[in-house]
């Protein structure tokens, strides 16, 4: 009888199906990241089909990012304990099933609930990718795998609105907006079959403890923050919204205290407590949340302005995001290829200044619009310049924040950064959505966009100030992935590094 193929490691022959595993990881995780933005163009269709108002739309978009971010670090820990293959398959199966539930949702309330479930499934799925690559690649091949893995995942954020617009406008089989979720089914099922057959089994470490108390505090604190931000504008900011935000701040403080006590008692905390005592890292977390909150929020406002304010179809609104995507790709390529290495931390200061310049150009473009002959080219220059500035920051930001932590803290730090980025995006959807709809309800769509640009400018100004507190040099790319020999072995807690794309 032929013996089963051994689990690959650095002392055995490389696993023959390792490149197929890379392909499955890329497909599955692009699908996960794609769903963060693919529904951005579905607003008018959701309103017509399910009666979704502004708050419902914010929950459909931001709720996914909320549970995704709140569960990322926990998802990594579960992979450590129960095995990354097992958690990847569970996460992928749940994500695919929840996509089907979203597609058949009979009302906006059930769609929101299924989107929250879909985000939680994504939090289980995403952190396993890098760990599975480490288990099946080694040496120079591992570096090559990461070189492919990261840029391709970046496509998820770029093509999300474009693909969503194509599917909705195509209205295939009269499915409308439901097709943006149904498209996950064949992809998810195929990836599940291939992964189950070809990803080698490797047991997890049952000695790893999963801090469920810490995880519950994180989820509750995030929910207490996003709930009033989504509902406050609609309800006139009653007292409970302020109490909820205060309770959220208290919850995060309790989480930090609980993590220190867990570590002091000799148990494994969800987050390495030493990270929270590093000023550069904690300040960097705040900057990360502000930056991505502003970026995701203004991208949403751009789409809403095109669809609701200028009556673009879903397909046209999706293509309207291309100047931002192209600008971001250009800025990221320049920053990653040479600029960040040559000028260090200054790239994080040039980036927001370029974004502010783009926002200024966009402001005057909006003022001079001819509503009778408007096209995306009327605002493309300002949007593209803002995208270039964003790309300069996106490519480099993680490396400078991670430079403030020790090698043995990389796994935990990367997971926390990815989680904060996702939750920051969810907060951005809530804040910018509320700002835009406050004016849009009175028919002042340009005013709503202007107010969103003011909010973004304020966030960028604070982010600019924070960059001076970060390390002057970033951590090398290979050390961010834990592939450098000086870096301690990374674990599944290394939540997806390239979520930043």
N, C-alpha and C positions, 0 to 999 in steps of 0.2 A: 504493500500500500504506500502511496505517495504521502509523505509527511506534509502537514499544512505549512504554508509559507510563514516563516518567522516574522515577528513584529520587527520592523527595521530599526536599527540603531547604529551607532558609530562603529561598531565592531563587526557587523554582518554585511552581507552583500545588499546593495540598495534594492528596495522593494520594486518589483518590475512594473507595478501599476501606479507608481508615485505621481507621474505627470497627469494621469487620469484623475487622481485625487485632487490635484491642483485645479483642474478644470471644474470639477464638481464644487469645490470650495468657492471658486470665483462665481459660478453660476448661482449657487444658493445664496451667497452673501450679497451679490448685486441685487437679487430679487428682494432681499431684506431691506437694503438701503434704498432701493428704488421706491418702495412704498412710503418712504418718508415724504416724498415730493410729488408722486404721481397723481394724487388727488387734488393738488392745488388748483387745477383747471376745472374741477368738477362742480364748483359752487352753484352756478345757475341751474345745472341739471339736477343737483340734489334739492334745490329749492322747488323746482317744478315737480319733481317726482315724489319727494318725501316731505315737502313743506319745511325744509331746513332753513332756519333764520341765520343771522350772523353768528350767534353764540353756538348754534349747532355745528356750523361749518368750522369754527375755531376748534371745537372739541374733536371733530373728525380728523382734522389735520394735526393739531397739537397733542391730542390724547395719545396718538401712536408714539410720538417722540417722548412723551412723559413716561409711559411704562417701559419703553425701550431704555431710556437713560437710567431710570430708577432701578432697573433690574440687571444692568450690565455686569456690575461687580459680583453680584450674587451668582449670575450665570457662569462666570469664570470659576468661582469656588465650587459650584456644583460639578463642573467639568473636571476639576482636580480630584474630587472625591469619588465620583461615579464613573469616570472615564469620559474622555472627550468625544469618542465615537458615539457612545450611548446618548450623551446629551445633545450632540449634533443631530442625531436621528430623531430624538424626541422633539427638539426645537423645530426641525424642518417639517416633521409631520404635523405638529400643532400649528405652525405658521400656514401651511397649505390648507389645513382644515378651517382655520379661522378666516382665510381669504375667501373660501367658499361661503362661510357664514356671512361675511360682509356683503358678498355679491347678492345674496338672497334676502338681505335685511328688509323687513316690511315697513319699518319706520325709522326715523332719525335716532330715536333712543336706542334701539337695538343695534344700529350701525355703530354708534359711539361705543357701546359695550363691546362689540366684536373688534373694533379697532384697538381698544385697550388690551384685549386678549392677544391680538396680533402683535402689538408692541412687546408684550411680555414674552411671547414666543420668540420674537426677534432677539430679545435680551438673552435668551437661552442659546440661540443659534450662533449669533455673531462672535462671542468670545472664544469659541472652539476653533475658529479658522486657523489662527496663528499657531496654536498648540498642535493641531493636527499636521500642519506643515513641518513643524520641528520634529515631530515623531517620525516623519516619513522622508525627510530630506536631511542632509548634513553637508558640512563644508561649503565649497563654492556653489554647489547646487542649491543650497538653502538660500544663499544670497541672490541667486538668479530667480528662484521662486518668489522671493519677496519683491524683486524688481518688477516682476510681472503682476503680482498680486495687487500691489498698491495702486498703480496708475489705472488698472482696469476697473478696480472698485470705484475709483473716482468718477467713472462714467455714470454710475447710479444717480448721483446728484445732478449731473448735466442733462441726461436724457429723460429724467422723470417727467417733467412737465410736457416735454415734446411728445413722448410716447403716450402719456395720458391724453393729450389733446388729439393725437391721431386716432386713438381708440374711441374716444367719445364722439368725435366728429364723424368718424367712419360709421358709427352706429351699427356695427356688425350684428346681424341676426336680431336687430331691434333691441339690443342689450343696453345701449347708452352708457351711463357711468358704471354700470355693473361690470362691464368688460375690463375695467382697470384692475379689478380684483380677480376675475375669472382667468386672466392671462397667467396668473400664478399657478393655476392648477396643473396644466401639462408640464410646466417647468419644474414645479415642486415634486410631482410624482416621479418624473424621470430622474431627477437628482436623488430622490429618496431610494429608488431602485438601485441606481449605480453605487451610491454610497454604502448601502447595506451589503452589496455584493463585494465591493473592492476595497473599502477602507478596513484595514486589519484591526482585529480586536485587541485592545490593550486595557487591562483592568485599571481602574482608578486607585487612588490611595485612600483607603477607608480610614486611615488615621487623621486625615484632614477634617477638621471641624468646620461646620457651616454655621456662621453666626446669624441665626434667624432673627434674633432680637434686634441686632443692628440693621438687618435688611428691612424689618418692619418699620423701624424708626425712619429710615430713608424714604420709604414709599409714602408713609403717612405725612412726613414733612413736605415732600414734593407736592402731594395732592393738596395739602392745606394752603400751599402757595399758589398753585395754578388755578384752583377752583375759584377763588375770588377775583383773580385777574381776568378770567373768562366771563364770569357772571356779573362783575361789579358794574360795568358800564350800562348793561341792560337793565339792572335793578336800581340804578341811582346810587351806588356805593353805600348800602346800608351798613349798620354797625357790625353785623356779623362778618362782613368782608375784611374789615380792619382787624377784628379779633382773630380771624382765621390766619391772616398773614403774620400776626404776632405769635400765634401758636406755632406756625411753621418755623419761625426763627428760634423759638424755644426748643422745638423738636430737633433742629440741626445741632443746637448747643448740647442737648442731651445725648445725641448720637456721638459727638466728639468725646464727651465725658465717658460714655459707655464703652467706647473703643479703648480708651486708656485703661479703664478698670478691667476690661476683658484681657488685655495684654498683661497687665500687672498680675492677674490671677493665673497666668501661665497658659491661658487658652488663646486660640487663634482669632484675632479680630477680623472684621470684614476689610478694613483698611489699616495699613501699617500706621500706628499712632504717631511715629516719628515724623511722618509727612506733614501732619497738621501742626507740628512745632517748627516747621521751616517757613519763615516769613516769605521768601521768594516764591515758594510753591503755593502757599495759600493765597497770596496776592495774585499769582498767575492764574489760579482757579477763577478768581473774580473777573480778571481780564478776559479769560476764555469765555465765560458765561456772557459777559457784556458784548464781546465781539460777535459771537455766533447768534446771540439773541437779536442783535441789530441786523446781521446779514440775512438770517432766515426770515425775520419779520419784514424787511423791506422787499425781499423777493416775493413774499406773499402779497404785499400791497401792490407791487408792480402787476402781478397777475390779476388781482381784483380790479385794479384801475382799468386794465385793458378790457376785461370781460364785462364788468358792471358799468364802468364809467364811459367806455368807448365802444361797447357792444361788439367786441371781438368774439368770434366763435372760439370753442375750446381749442381747436387746432391752431388758429391764428394766435391765441394767447400763449400756447405752448411754444410756437416759433418765436413769439415776442420775448421769450427768455433767452434766446440764443446770443444776443449781444452781451448779456451778463455772463453766460457760460463761456463764450469765446474769450472775453476779457479776463475772466478768472483763470482760464487755461494759460493764457499768455503770461499773466503775472506769476502764476505758479511755476511755469517753465523757467522764467528769468530768475526767480528767487532760488529755485532748487538747483539750477545748473551752475550758478556762480555767485549771485549777488549776496546770498546769506553767508556764504563762506568768506567772501571778501570783506564785507562791511559789518558782519556780526549783527548785534542787536539793533543797529540802525535800520535794518530792513523792516523791523516791526514798527518803526516810527515813520518811515517813508510811506508804508502801506496805508495807514489811516489818513495821512495827509492827501494821498492820491485819491482815496475814497471820498474825502471831503470835497476835493476839487471836482470829482465826478458828480457828487450830490449838488454842488453849486451850479454846475452846467445844466444838470437835469432840472433844477428849480426854474431857471430862466427859460429852458425849453418848454416846460409846462405852462409858464406864463404866456408864451407866444404861440400857443397851439391854435390852429384853425380847426375848429370842431367839425367842420364840413368836409375836410379833406385829410383828416389825421391818418397817419400810418406809423408803424413802429420805427421807421427811419427818422421821424421827427424827434425822437428821444433816444435813439440808439447811441449817439456819441457820449452823452452823459452816463448812460447805463454801462457802456463798455469801459469807460475810464474808471468808474466805480468798481467794476469787476476786476480790472487790472490791479487796483489797490488791494482788493480782497484777496486775490491770488498771491500777492507778495507776502501777505500775513499767513494765510492758511498753510502754505507749504512749510513755513519755518516755525510757527508758534509752538507746536508740541516740543520741538527739540530744545528751545530755550527754557521752557518750563521744566522739562525733564533734566536739564543740566544742573538744576538746584538739588537733585536727590542723589542718594548713594546708589551704587550698582545693584545692591541686593534689594532695593526698593522699587526698581524699575517696573516690575510686574504690577504691583499694587498701584503705583503712581499712574501708569498708563491706563489702567482700568478706571481710575477716578476721573482722569481727564476726559476720557471718552464719555463717561456718564454725565459729567457736568456739561460737556458740549451738547449732548442730546437734550438734557433738561433745559439748558439755556435756550435752545431752539424752540422748545415748547413754550417757554415763558415769552419769547419773542413773538410767537404766533398770537398769544393771548394779548400782549400789550399793543402790538402794532395793529392787530385786527380791531381792537377796541377803538384805537385812535382813528383809524380810517373810517370805520362804520359810524362813528359819532358825527362825522361830517357828511358821509355818503347818504345817510338817512334823510338829510335835508337837501340832497341833490348836488352838494358841493364836492364832487369827486376830486377835482384838482386841489381844493383846500385840504381834503383828507390826505392826499399824497404829500402836500407841503408839510403838514403837521408830522407825518411819518418821517420825513427827511429831517425835521428839527429834532425829533427824538433820536434818530440815528446819529446826528451830529453830536448831540450831548453824550451819547454812549461812546462814540469814537474819541471824544475829547478826554473822557475819563480813562479809556483804554490807552490812549497815547501817554498819559501821565503814568500809568501803571508800568508801561514798558521800561521806564528808567530804573525800576526796582528789580528787573529780571537779570540773570547772568549775561555777561557781554558776549559769550560764545555759546553756541548751541551744542547739544550732545550729538556726536556722529550718528548717522542713519543706522549703521549696523548695530550700534549699542542700544538704540531705541527698540529694536526688535529682539534684543537679547542674543544676537548672533556673534558678537565679539567674544573672544576668548576670555577677556577680563571680566565679562559680565556673568553674574550668577545665573544658573539655569532658570529660565523663565517658566511660569506656570500659566494655566488657563485663565488666571486672574488678569492676564495681559489682555484686557478687553480691546476690541479691534482698533489698532493704531490708525488705520486708514479710514476710519469713520470721518476724519477731518476733511477728506476729499469731498 
